[in-house]
Amino acid sequence: MSCSPKDYTLLIAEKPKAAKKIVEAFSKYQQCNKGKAYYWIVRWNGSPVVIASAVGHLFDLNGKSGFPVFEAEWRPIYEINKKAYYTKKYYDLLRWLSSNAKQFINACDYDIEGSVIGYMIIKTFGDLRKAKRMKYSTLTKQEIITAIGDLQPLDIYMVEAGIARHLVDWIWGINVSRALMKAVKSATSKRIILSAGRVQSPSLIQIIKNDIDRSLFVPLPYFKIRVKLDLGKEIYAYLDQDFENKEEAKSVASRIKKEELKVEEVKQADVRIPRPVPFNLGDLQVESGRFFGFSPYKTERLAEELYLNGMISYPRTNSQKIPPSINVGEIIRGLREGPLKKYVQVFDSIVAEGPRIRQGQRDDPAHPAIYPTGYFTRVSKDAYRLYDLIVRRFLASASLDAVVRKQDILLRFANGYTLSVGVQSVIERGWTLIYSRDLKSEDLFNVKKGDKVRVLGVNVVMYTTKPSVGLSRISLLKWMEESKIGTEATRGKIIETLFLRKYVKLKGGYIIPTTLGLTVGEVLDYYFRDLTSVKMTSEMESELDLIKYGKKNKDDVIKEVKERISKQVEGFAEKEVGEKIAKRLGLIQYKKCAYCDLEVEKDGLCKYHRMALAQLEKIKIIWEDRSAISEEEAIKRIAKLKTTGKLIKDIIENKWKDDVRHAR
């Protein structure tokens, strides 16, 4: 085959590695190059097909300087960003190959980004009227050959949704970012780089709210009555009722010591613990974080490595379903020959009548759930760990449910107070033998209704309320998913962007805002609330999705966004915003809070430490009332608790001690 064919079809892959996997699906091919960029020639149905790749996006949006700005044009990405100059050789190659192509195939990943990447190349260098779309979910030989033989019309709705998303994000980001920078420059005459994003900003605000809530938390005491019982063996159980007041709890404990305790009810049943559904990207990110501590973005990158090596299906999917068209039995046969055959052997010991996938609720019209292809090649160490997890989850979803025998016992004292005891015994471990889950198994109690139970001891135990859970990368991802902001393909990267911008950092495993992040988040939440609200962001995601399904016009959505942003940025309080940010950045002098670097609001304290003082004043009274202790003792106990918020501890360690010393 010649490296200068005529009348050929140009097939465009999204990345070089994907192009090479497509090429390898053909029995014969010719590798060629133009400069340092490679392309390949194969024959399909007797005609030449030239296969070449992009390297992700070759074009990006660019607009004029100034503020506000609402118009942008697509330009080669290497002209906009010097760091993207490596894309030029792919740009030049595809321009050259397109000039002599008679037909075009967009074989980029079948998602919004892949649709836009291929579309922009064909639109700029070729002829959209001669273009087709190739759809596949794995880079296996069989699926590639099937896909090229079943080409579809260009997915114009997907393209329009992608273009709209790019434009909306660009208009939002460029205008709000420039508004912040313009404000600081007006206040200080200095140019400071600040950024905001349509999904990034509400995520930052959520991190701030979570951190402030935890920092202002004061644990409250409550009391439980613990009873030592003889149910054939000695166990501890707690009264079903909690008590806010210690004296009341002590009184009840004293009375029940003398009361008769009987078994009122025994319930016993075999309960199925359903096997898990196959992974979508969000589930995979959560589980890889739980098992390995991988960030969502790292998981996405590793999953892409596995996909490009032909080992798993396309990972950026929301689906938890594997359709009947996918031969699960054949995949398992392939896995049986690979390095993880030990899991298949366990699967075989569980399943006698063939695999049956448990389908999840979520679906994705573009791709099925993530599954292994049965093919294996050498990959990086962390990618292999992720592959191991995907294989186990896939096999678990195709195996059998676990079964446990649950026993729930209700016991009642003569004066009416109850306590409950629950145990379980494992009958069938099923899928848990493949996909790690510790199923606790205990002997059931030999008791029946009406049996008297001997009470061996009663005591009162103090507990304290817990703060809201801090946000990790994984829990932030889940919050974004539940709030319906961002997409499965963008959430992980958005979280990492917050770290790169130095808006957030990790402390004790949780994400907290930096001073810069707190400042930007406060400004966005107060002065640009209509643009940064979760509700508005979620609604915009819905609008963009409707474009994808042909139910909303792209231009209408973009027009609406322009109007919203114009209304917000053209009349914002520039002077106030500039001074607020400048003070936090140390560009303007200001009076600092006695306990932190924030600006004094009143009485020598910033607004957050004032809130902490008011909170402590209120809560200490509750402590005194519930625990029957002095104010000083209440403060000491609050200070010692690990769950007491940082702002509260600042007040105790500084202002409160000073006040106590002065009082003395």
C-alpha positions as CSV (number, residue, x, y, z in Angstrom):
1,M,0.0,0.0,0.0
2,S,1.2,3.5,-0.9
3,C,1.5,6.3,1.6
4,S,-0.1,8.6,-1.0
5,P,-3.5,6.9,-1.7
6,K,-6.2,8.6,-3.7
7,D,-10.0,8.7,-3.2
8,Y,-9.7,7.5,0.4
9,T,-11.9,7.8,3.5
10,L,-10.2,9.7,6.4
11,L,-11.0,8.1,9.8
12,I,-10.2,10.4,12.7
13,A,-9.5,9.0,16.1
14,E,-9.4,11.1,19.3
15,K,-5.9,10.1,20.4
16,P,-2.9,8.3,18.9
17,K,-3.3,5.2,21.1
18,A,-6.9,4.8,20.0
19,A,-5.9,5.2,16.4
20,K,-3.3,2.5,16.8
21,K,-5.9,0.1,18.4
22,I,-8.3,0.8,15.5
23,V,-5.5,0.1,13.0
24,E,-4.7,-3.2,14.7
25,A,-8.2,-4.4,14.1
26,F,-7.3,-4.8,10.4
27,S,-5.1,-7.7,9.3
28,K,-2.9,-5.6,7.1
29,Y,-1.9,-1.9,7.3
30,Q,0.8,0.5,6.2
31,Q,2.3,2.9,8.7
32,C,3.2,6.3,7.2
33,N,4.3,9.7,8.6
34,K,4.3,13.4,7.8
35,G,7.0,14.9,9.9
36,K,6.7,13.5,13.4
37,A,3.0,12.7,13.1
38,Y,1.9,9.1,12.1
39,Y,-1.0,7.9,10.1
40,W,-1.9,4.5,8.7
41,I,-3.6,3.1,5.6
42,V,-5.9,0.0,5.6
43,R,-8.3,-1.4,3.1
44,W,-12.0,-1.8,3.9
45,N,-14.4,-3.3,1.3
46,G,-11.8,-2.9,-1.3
47,S,-11.2,0.9,-0.7
48,P,-8.4,2.7,1.1
49,V,-9.1,4.1,4.5
50,V,-6.5,6.5,6.1
51,I,-6.5,6.4,9.9
52,A,-5.1,9.4,11.8
53,S,-5.6,11.0,15.1
54,A,-6.1,14.2,17.0
55,V,-4.7,14.5,20.4
56,G,-7.8,15.6,22.2
57,H,-9.1,19.1,21.3
58,L,-7.3,20.8,18.5
59,F,-9.5,23.9,18.7
60,D,-10.6,26.1,21.6
61,L,-12.6,29.2,22.1
62,N,-10.9,32.6,22.1
63,G,-12.4,36.1,22.5
64,K,-11.4,39.7,22.7
65,S,-9.8,41.3,25.7
66,G,-11.9,43.6,27.9
67,F,-15.0,43.1,30.0
68,P,-17.7,42.0,29.6
69,V,-17.2,39.8,26.5
70,F,-19.8,37.5,25.0
71,E,-18.5,36.6,21.6
72,A,-15.8,34.0,20.9
73,E,-14.5,32.1,17.9
74,W,-12.9,28.7,17.6
75,R,-9.2,28.9,17.0
76,P,-6.3,26.3,16.8
77,I,-5.5,25.6,20.4
78,Y,-1.8,25.9,19.9
79,E,-2.3,29.6,18.9
80,I,-4.2,30.3,22.2
81,N,-2.0,28.3,24.6
82,K,1.7,28.0,24.1
83,K,1.8,24.8,26.3
84,A,-0.4,23.2,23.6
85,Y,2.0,23.7,20.8
86,Y,2.5,19.9,20.6
87,T,-0.9,19.7,19.0
88,K,0.3,21.5,15.9
89,K,1.8,18.5,14.2
90,Y,-1.6,16.7,14.5
91,Y,-3.4,19.8,13.2
92,D,-1.1,20.0,10.2
93,L,-1.4,16.3,9.4
94,L,-5.2,16.3,9.5
95,R,-5.4,19.5,7.4
96,W,-3.2,17.8,4.8
97,L,-5.0,14.5,4.8
98,S,-8.4,16.2,4.7
99,S,-7.6,18.0,1.5
100,N,-7.7,14.8,-0.6
101,A,-10.3,12.7,1.3
102,K,-13.5,11.8,-0.4
103,Q,-15.3,10.9,2.9
104,F,-14.8,11.4,6.6
105,I,-15.5,9.2,9.7
106,N,-15.5,10.8,13.1
107,A,-14.2,7.8,15.2
108,C,-13.4,9.9,18.3
109,D,-14.9,8.7,21.6
110,Y,-18.6,8.5,21.5
111,D,-19.4,11.3,23.9
112,I,-20.0,15.0,23.8
113,E,-16.3,15.9,23.7
114,G,-15.4,13.3,21.1
115,S,-18.3,14.5,18.9
116,V,-17.1,18.1,19.1
117,I,-13.4,17.2,18.5
118,G,-14.2,15.2,15.3
119,Y,-16.8,17.7,14.1
120,M,-14.5,20.7,14.4
121,I,-11.8,18.9,12.4
122,I,-14.1,17.9,9.6
123,K,-15.9,21.3,9.5
124,T,-12.6,23.2,9.4
125,F,-10.6,21.0,7.0
126,G,-13.2,18.8,5.2
127,D,-16.8,18.5,4.2
128,L,-19.5,17.8,6.8
129,R,-21.9,16.6,4.1
130,K,-19.5,13.7,3.5
131,A,-19.1,12.7,7.1
132,K,-20.3,9.8,9.2
133,R,-20.1,8.8,12.9
134,M,-18.5,5.6,14.2
135,K,-19.8,4.3,17.5
136,Y,-18.1,1.8,19.7
137,S,-17.6,1.1,23.4
138,T,-14.5,-1.0,23.4
139,L,-11.3,-0.9,21.3
140,T,-11.5,-4.7,20.6
141,K,-11.0,-6.0,17.1
142,Q,-14.5,-7.4,16.9
143,E,-16.3,-4.2,18.0
144,I,-14.1,-2.0,15.8
145,I,-14.9,-4.1,12.6
146,T,-18.6,-4.1,13.5
147,A,-18.6,-0.4,14.1
148,I,-16.9,0.6,10.8
149,G,-19.4,-1.6,9.0
150,D,-22.3,0.2,10.7
151,L,-21.6,3.9,10.3
152,Q,-24.2,6.4,11.5
153,P,-25.0,10.0,10.5
154,L,-23.1,12.6,12.4
155,D,-24.6,13.1,15.9
156,I,-25.5,16.7,15.4
157,Y,-27.5,17.1,18.6
158,M,-24.5,15.7,20.6
159,V,-22.3,18.2,18.8
160,E,-24.6,21.1,19.4
161,A,-24.8,20.2,23.1
162,G,-21.0,20.0,23.3
163,I,-20.5,23.4,21.5
164,A,-23.2,24.9,23.8
165,R,-21.4,23.6,26.9
166,H,-18.1,25.0,25.7
167,L,-19.6,28.4,25.0
168,V,-21.6,28.6,28.2
169,D,-18.6,27.6,30.3
170,W,-16.3,30.0,28.4
171,I,-18.8,33.0,28.7
172,W,-19.4,32.3,32.4
173,G,-15.8,31.7,33.3
174,I,-14.2,34.6,31.4
175,N,-16.7,37.2,32.5
176,V,-16.9,36.3,36.2
177,S,-13.1,35.8,36.4
178,R,-12.5,39.2,34.7
179,A,-15.0,40.8,36.9
180,L,-13.0,39.7,40.0
181,M,-9.7,40.7,38.5
182,K,-11.0,44.1,37.3
183,A,-12.3,44.8,40.8
184,V,-8.9,44.1,42.4
185,K,-7.1,46.2,39.8
186,S,-9.5,49.1,40.4
187,A,-8.8,48.8,44.2
188,T,-5.0,48.3,44.0
189,S,-3.8,49.1,40.4
190,K,-2.4,45.6,40.5
191,R,-3.2,42.7,38.2
192,I,-3.9,39.5,40.1
193,I,-5.0,36.3,38.3
194,L,-8.2,34.9,39.7
195,S,-10.6,32.4,38.2
196,A,-14.2,31.2,38.5
197,G,-16.1,28.5,36.8
198,R,-19.7,27.6,36.3
199,V,-19.4,24.3,38.2
200,Q,-16.2,25.0,40.1
201,S,-17.8,28.0,41.9
202,P,-20.8,26.4,43.5
203,S,-18.5,23.5,44.5
204,L,-16.1,25.9,46.2
205,I,-19.0,27.6,48.0
206,Q,-20.2,24.2,49.2
207,I,-16.7,23.4,50.6
208,I,-16.7,26.7,52.4
209,K,-20.2,26.1,53.9
210,N,-19.2,22.7,55.0
211,D,-16.0,23.9,56.7
212,I,-17.7,26.8,58.4
213,D,-20.4,24.6,59.7
214,R,-17.9,22.2,61.1
215,S,-15.7,25.0,62.5
216,L,-18.7,26.4,64.4
217,F,-19.9,23.1,65.7
218,V,-20.3,22.6,69.5
219,P,-21.1,19.1,70.5
220,L,-24.1,18.6,72.8
221,P,-24.3,16.0,75.5
222,Y,-26.9,13.3,75.6
223,F,-27.2,10.1,77.6
224,K,-27.8,6.4,76.9
225,I,-28.6,3.6,79.3
226,R,-26.4,0.6,78.8
227,V,-27.7,-2.7,80.1
228,K,-25.7,-5.9,80.5
229,L,-27.8,-9.0,79.8
230,D,-27.6,-12.7,79.9
231,L,-29.0,-14.2,76.7
232,G,-27.1,-17.4,77.0
233,K,-24.0,-15.3,76.8
234,E,-23.3,-11.9,78.2
235,I,-24.0,-9.0,75.9
236,Y,-24.5,-5.3,76.1
237,A,-27.5,-3.5,74.7
238,Y,-28.8,0.1,75.0
239,L,-32.3,1.3,75.9
240,D,-34.1,2.4,72.7
241,Q,-34.7,5.8,74.2
242,D,-32.0,8.5,74.5
243,F,-32.0,11.1,77.3
244,E,-31.0,14.8,77.1
245,N,-30.8,15.2,80.9
246,K,-28.3,13.2,82.9
247,E,-30.4,13.2,86.1
248,E,-33.4,11.8,84.2
249,A,-31.3,9.0,82.7
250,K,-29.9,8.1,86.1
251,S,-33.4,8.0,87.6
252,V,-34.6,5.7,84.8
253,A,-31.5,3.5,85.2
254,S,-32.1,3.2,88.9
255,R,-35.7,2.1,88.4
256,I,-35.1,-0.5,85.6
257,K,-32.5,-2.3,87.8
258,K,-35.4,-3.5,89.9
259,E,-37.7,-4.3,87.0
260,E,-38.4,-7.6,85.3
261,L,-37.2,-7.9,81.7
262,K,-38.9,-10.2,79.2
263,V,-38.6,-11.1,75.6
264,E,-41.6,-9.5,73.9
265,E,-40.9,-10.4,70.3
266,V,-38.4,-12.5,68.2
267,K,-38.3,-12.0,64.5
268,Q,-36.2,-14.3,62.3
269,A,-35.9,-14.2,58.6
270,D,-33.5,-15.0,55.7
271,V,-32.5,-11.8,54.0
272,R,-30.8,-11.4,50.6
273,I,-28.0,-8.9,50.3
274,P,-28.1,-8.0,46.6
275,R,-25.0,-8.3,44.5
276,P,-23.7,-4.9,43.3
277,V,-24.6,-3.5,39.9
278,P,-21.8,-2.9,37.3
279,F,-19.7,0.2,37.6
280,N,-20.5,3.5,36.0
281,L,-17.7,6.1,36.3
282,G,-19.1,7.8,39.4
283,D,-19.4,4.4,41.3
284,L,-15.9,3.4,40.1
285,Q,-14.4,6.7,41.4
286,V,-16.1,6.3,44.8
287,E,-15.0,2.7,45.2
288,S,-11.4,3.3,44.0
289,G,-11.2,6.1,46.6
290,R,-12.5,3.7,49.3
291,F,-10.2,0.8,48.4
292,F,-7.0,2.6,47.2
293,G,-7.4,6.3,48.1
294,F,-7.3,7.3,44.5
295,S,-8.7,10.8,43.7
296,P,-11.7,10.9,41.2
297,Y,-9.5,12.5,38.6
298,K,-6.7,9.8,39.0
299,T,-9.3,7.1,38.7
300,E,-10.6,8.6,35.4
301,R,-7.1,8.8,34.0
302,L,-6.3,5.2,35.0
303,A,-9.6,4.0,33.5
304,E,-8.7,5.8,30.3
305,E,-5.4,4.0,30.2
306,L,-7.2,0.6,30.6
307,Y,-9.7,1.6,27.9
308,L,-7.0,2.7,25.4
309,N,-5.3,-0.6,26.0
310,G,-8.4,-2.5,25.1
311,M,-8.9,-4.0,28.6
312,I,-12.2,-2.3,29.6
313,S,-15.1,-0.6,27.9
314,Y,-15.5,3.1,27.6
315,P,-15.3,4.5,31.2
316,R,-17.0,7.9,31.0
317,T,-20.5,6.5,31.2
318,N,-23.4,7.0,33.6
319,S,-24.9,3.5,32.9
320,Q,-25.2,0.7,35.4
321,K,-26.6,-1.7,32.8
322,I,-25.0,-4.3,30.5
323,P,-27.3,-5.0,27.6
324,P,-27.9,-8.6,26.3
325,S,-25.9,-7.8,23.1
326,I,-22.7,-8.0,25.2
327,N,-21.6,-11.7,25.6
328,V,-20.9,-11.9,29.3
329,G,-20.0,-15.6,29.1
330,E,-17.4,-14.9,26.4
331,I,-15.9,-12.2,28.6
332,I,-15.6,-14.5,31.5
333,R,-14.0,-17.1,29.3
334,G,-11.4,-14.5,28.4
335,L,-10.8,-13.6,32.0
336,R,-10.3,-17.3,32.8
337,E,-7.2,-17.2,30.7
338,G,-5.8,-14.0,32.2
339,P,-3.9,-13.0,35.3
340,L,-7.0,-12.7,37.4
341,K,-8.3,-16.2,36.7
342,K,-8.4,-16.8,40.5
343,Y,-11.5,-14.6,40.7
344,V,-13.2,-16.6,37.9
345,Q,-12.5,-19.8,39.8
346,V,-14.3,-18.3,42.8
347,F,-17.1,-17.2,40.5
348,D,-17.4,-20.7,39.1
349,S,-17.7,-22.2,42.6
350,I,-20.6,-19.8,43.3
351,V,-22.5,-19.9,40.0
352,A,-23.7,-23.1,38.6
353,E,-26.2,-22.0,35.9
354,G,-24.3,-19.3,34.1
355,P,-23.9,-15.5,34.7
356,R,-26.8,-13.2,35.3
357,I,-25.9,-9.5,35.5
358,R,-27.8,-7.5,38.1
359,Q,-28.8,-4.4,36.2
360,G,-28.7,-1.0,37.9
361,Q,-31.2,1.9,37.6
362,R,-29.0,4.4,35.7
363,D,-28.7,4.3,32.0
364,D,-26.7,6.1,29.3
365,P,-27.8,6.0,25.7
366,A,-24.2,6.3,24.5
367,H,-22.5,3.5,26.4
368,P,-23.1,0.5,28.7
369,A,-21.7,0.1,32.2
370,I,-18.0,-0.4,32.5
371,Y,-16.9,-4.0,31.9
372,P,-13.7,-5.9,31.2
373,T,-13.3,-7.1,27.7
374,G,-11.4,-10.3,28.6
375,Y,-8.3,-9.0,26.9
376,F,-5.2,-8.2,29.0
377,T,-1.9,-6.4,28.4
378,R,0.8,-4.9,30.6
379,V,-0.2,-1.6,32.2
380,S,1.0,0.6,35.0
381,K,0.8,-0.7,38.6
382,D,-2.1,1.6,39.7
383,A,-4.0,0.9,36.4
384,Y,-3.7,-2.9,37.2
385,R,-5.1,-2.3,40.7
386,L,-8.0,-0.5,39.2
387,Y,-8.5,-3.3,36.6
388,D,-8.5,-5.8,39.4
389,L,-11.3,-3.9,41.1
390,I,-13.3,-3.6,37.8
391,V,-13.0,-7.4,37.1
392,R,-14.1,-8.2,40.7
393,R,-17.1,-5.9,40.5
394,F,-18.1,-7.3,37.1
395,L,-17.9,-10.9,38.3
396,A,-19.7,-10.0,41.5
397,S,-22.6,-8.3,39.5
398,A,-22.9,-11.6,37.5
399,S,-22.8,-14.0,40.5
400,L,-25.4,-14.7,43.2
401,D,-26.8,-12.6,46.1
402,A,-25.5,-13.3,49.6
403,V,-28.0,-14.6,52.2
404,V,-28.0,-13.9,55.9
405,R,-30.4,-15.1,58.6
406,K,-31.3,-12.1,60.7
407,Q,-32.6,-12.3,64.3
408,D,-34.2,-9.2,65.9
409,I,-35.2,-9.5,69.5
410,L,-37.3,-6.9,71.3
411,L,-37.1,-6.9,75.1
412,R,-39.4,-4.9,77.5
413,F,-39.1,-4.0,81.1
414,A,-42.2,-4.1,83.3
415,N,-42.3,-0.3,83.4
416,G,-42.4,-0.1,79.6
417,Y,-38.9,0.7,78.5
418,T,-37.6,-1.4,75.6
419,L,-34.2,-2.4,74.2
420,S,-33.4,-4.2,71.0
421,V,-30.8,-6.8,70.1
422,G,-30.0,-7.8,66.5
423,V,-27.6,-10.5,65.2
424,Q,-27.1,-12.3,61.9
425,S,-25.7,-15.6,60.7
426,V,-24.4,-15.9,57.2
427,I,-26.1,-18.6,55.1
428,E,-24.6,-17.9,51.7
429,R,-21.7,-15.5,51.1
430,G,-22.3,-15.4,47.4
431,W,-20.8,-12.3,45.7
432,T,-19.0,-11.2,48.8
433,L,-16.4,-13.9,48.2
434,I,-15.4,-12.0,45.0
435,Y,-15.9,-8.4,45.9
436,S,-14.6,-7.7,49.3
437,R,-17.3,-7.2,52.0
438,D,-16.9,-8.3,55.5
439,L,-20.1,-10.1,56.4
440,K,-20.3,-10.6,60.2
441,S,-21.6,-13.9,61.2
442,E,-22.7,-14.8,64.8
443,D,-24.6,-17.5,66.5
444,L,-28.3,-16.8,66.9
445,F,-29.8,-16.6,70.4
446,N,-31.9,-19.5,71.7
447,V,-34.8,-17.4,73.1
448,K,-38.5,-17.2,72.6
449,K,-41.3,-14.8,73.4
450,G,-42.1,-14.6,77.1
451,D,-38.7,-15.7,78.3
452,K,-37.3,-13.9,81.3
453,V,-33.9,-12.3,80.8
454,R,-31.5,-11.7,83.7
455,V,-30.1,-8.2,84.0
456,L,-26.5,-8.2,85.1
457,G,-25.9,-4.5,85.3
458,V,-27.1,-1.0,84.3
459,N,-25.2,2.2,83.9
460,V,-25.5,5.7,82.2
461,V,-23.1,6.6,79.4
462,M,-22.7,10.1,78.1
463,Y,-22.4,10.7,74.3
464,T,-22.1,13.9,72.3
465,T,-23.6,14.9,69.0
466,K,-21.4,14.7,65.9
467,P,-20.7,17.4,63.3
468,S,-21.6,17.1,59.7
469,V,-19.1,15.0,57.8
470,G,-16.2,16.8,56.2
471,L,-15.8,16.8,52.5
472,S,-13.2,14.5,50.9
473,R,-12.6,14.4,47.1
474,I,-14.9,11.4,47.0
475,S,-17.7,12.9,49.1
476,L,-17.5,16.2,47.1
477,L,-17.8,14.2,43.9
478,K,-20.9,12.4,45.3
479,W,-22.4,15.8,46.3
480,M,-21.8,17.2,42.8
481,E,-23.5,14.1,41.4
482,E,-26.5,14.3,43.7
483,S,-26.8,18.1,43.1
484,K,-26.7,17.3,39.3
485,I,-23.9,19.7,38.5
486,G,-21.1,18.8,36.1
487,T,-20.9,15.6,34.2
488,E,-19.3,12.2,34.9
489,A,-16.5,13.3,32.6
490,T,-15.8,16.7,34.2
491,R,-16.4,16.4,38.0
492,G,-13.0,14.8,38.8
493,K,-11.1,17.5,36.9
494,I,-13.1,20.3,38.4
495,I,-12.2,19.1,41.9
496,E,-8.5,19.0,41.0
497,T,-8.8,22.5,39.5
498,L,-9.8,23.9,42.9
499,F,-6.5,22.5,44.3
500,L,-4.5,23.9,41.4
501,R,-6.0,27.3,41.9
502,K,-5.0,27.1,45.5
503,Y,-8.6,27.7,46.5
504,V,-8.6,24.6,48.7
505,K,-6.3,22.3,50.5
506,L,-6.4,19.0,52.5
507,K,-6.3,19.0,56.3
508,G,-6.9,15.8,58.2
509,G,-8.2,14.1,55.0
510,Y,-10.9,16.8,54.4
511,I,-11.0,19.6,51.9
512,I,-11.0,23.0,53.5
513,P,-10.8,26.5,51.8
514,T,-7.6,28.5,51.8
515,T,-7.8,32.2,52.7
516,L,-7.9,32.9,49.0
517,G,-10.6,30.3,48.4
518,L,-12.7,31.6,51.3
519,T,-12.4,35.1,49.9
520,V,-13.3,34.2,46.3
521,G,-16.1,31.9,47.5
522,E,-17.7,34.6,49.7
523,V,-17.6,37.2,46.9
524,L,-19.1,34.8,44.4
525,D,-21.8,33.7,46.9
526,Y,-22.8,37.2,47.9
527,Y,-22.3,39.3,44.8
528,F,-23.0,36.7,42.1
529,R,-25.5,34.5,43.8
530,D,-27.8,34.0,40.8
531,L,-24.9,32.6,38.8
532,T,-23.3,30.4,41.5
533,S,-26.4,28.8,43.1
534,V,-26.6,25.1,42.9
535,K,-30.2,25.4,41.6
536,M,-29.2,27.6,38.7
537,T,-26.2,25.4,37.8
538,S,-28.3,22.2,38.0
539,E,-31.0,23.8,35.8
540,M,-28.3,24.8,33.2
541,E,-27.1,21.2,33.2
542,S,-30.6,20.1,32.4
543,E,-30.9,22.7,29.6
544,L,-27.6,21.4,28.0
545,D,-28.8,17.8,28.3
546,L,-32.0,18.8,26.4
547,I,-29.9,20.0,23.5
548,K,-28.3,16.6,23.4
549,Y,-31.7,15.0,22.9
550,G,-32.9,17.6,20.4
551,K,-35.4,19.1,22.8
552,K,-33.8,22.5,23.2
553,N,-32.2,24.9,20.8
554,K,-28.5,25.6,21.3
555,D,-28.8,29.3,20.5
556,D,-31.7,29.8,22.9
557,V,-29.7,28.4,25.8
558,I,-26.6,30.4,25.0
559,K,-28.7,33.6,24.7
560,E,-30.3,33.0,28.1
561,V,-26.8,32.5,29.6
562,K,-25.6,35.7,28.1
563,E,-28.5,37.6,29.5
564,R,-28.1,36.2,33.0
565,I,-24.4,36.9,33.0
566,S,-24.8,40.4,31.6
567,K,-27.3,41.3,34.3
568,Q,-24.9,40.1,37.0
569,V,-21.5,41.4,35.9
570,E,-22.4,44.8,34.4
571,G,-23.8,46.1,37.7
572,F,-21.8,44.3,40.4
573,A,-20.3,46.2,43.3
574,E,-16.8,46.6,41.9
575,K,-15.3,48.8,44.6
576,E,-16.6,46.5,47.5
577,V,-15.5,43.4,45.7
578,G,-12.1,44.7,44.9
579,E,-11.4,46.0,48.4
580,K,-12.6,42.7,50.0
581,I,-10.3,40.5,47.9
582,A,-7.4,42.9,48.1
583,K,-7.5,43.0,51.9
584,R,-7.5,39.2,52.1
585,L,-4.5,39.1,49.7
586,G,-2.6,41.6,51.8
587,L,-2.7,44.3,49.1
588,I,-4.6,46.8,51.4
589,Q,-4.0,47.3,55.1
590,Y,-6.9,46.5,57.4
591,K,-7.6,45.7,61.0
592,K,-7.3,42.0,61.6
593,C,-9.4,39.8,63.9
594,A,-7.8,39.0,67.2
595,Y,-7.7,35.2,66.4
596,C,-7.2,35.1,62.6
597,D,-6.2,37.1,59.5
598,L,-9.8,38.0,58.5
599,E,-11.1,41.6,58.8
600,V,-12.6,42.8,62.1
601,E,-16.4,43.1,61.9
602,K,-17.0,44.2,65.5
603,D,-15.5,44.0,69.0
604,G,-12.1,42.9,67.6
605,L,-13.5,39.8,66.0
606,C,-14.2,38.8,62.4
607,K,-17.7,37.7,61.5
608,Y,-16.9,34.0,62.0
609,H,-15.4,34.3,65.4
610,R,-18.3,36.5,66.5
611,M,-20.6,33.7,65.3
612,A,-18.5,31.2,67.3
613,L,-18.7,33.4,70.5
614,A,-22.5,33.6,70.2
615,Q,-22.7,29.9,69.5
616,L,-20.6,29.0,72.6
617,E,-22.6,31.4,74.8
618,K,-25.8,29.5,73.8
619,I,-24.5,26.0,73.9
620,K,-22.7,26.2,77.3
621,I,-26.0,26.9,79.0
622,I,-27.4,23.7,77.4
623,W,-24.4,21.8,78.7
624,E,-24.9,23.2,82.2
625,D,-28.6,22.2,82.2
626,R,-28.2,18.7,80.7
627,S,-25.1,17.6,82.7
628,A,-25.6,19.5,86.0
629,I,-22.1,21.0,85.9
630,S,-20.7,24.5,86.3
631,E,-20.0,26.9,83.4
632,E,-16.3,26.4,83.8
633,E,-16.5,22.7,83.7
634,A,-18.8,22.8,80.7
635,I,-16.2,24.9,78.8
636,K,-13.4,22.5,79.8
637,R,-15.3,19.5,78.5
638,I,-16.2,21.2,75.2
639,A,-12.6,22.3,74.7
640,K,-11.3,18.7,75.2
641,L,-13.7,17.1,72.6
642,K,-12.1,16.4,69.2
643,T,-15.3,17.2,67.4
644,T,-15.5,20.8,68.7
645,G,-15.0,23.2,65.8
646,K,-11.8,25.2,65.3
647,L,-13.5,28.6,65.6
648,I,-15.1,27.5,68.9
649,K,-11.7,26.3,70.2
650,D,-10.2,29.7,69.2
651,I,-12.7,31.4,71.4
652,I,-12.2,29.0,74.4
653,E,-8.4,29.1,74.2
654,N,-8.2,32.9,73.9
655,K,-11.2,35.1,74.7
656,W,-12.8,32.7,77.2
657,K,-9.7,32.1,79.2
658,D,-9.0,35.8,79.3
659,D,-12.5,36.5,80.5
660,V,-12.2,33.9,83.3
661,R,-8.9,35.3,84.4
662,H,-10.3,38.9,84.5
663,A,-13.4,37.6,86.5
664,R,-11.0,36.1,89.1
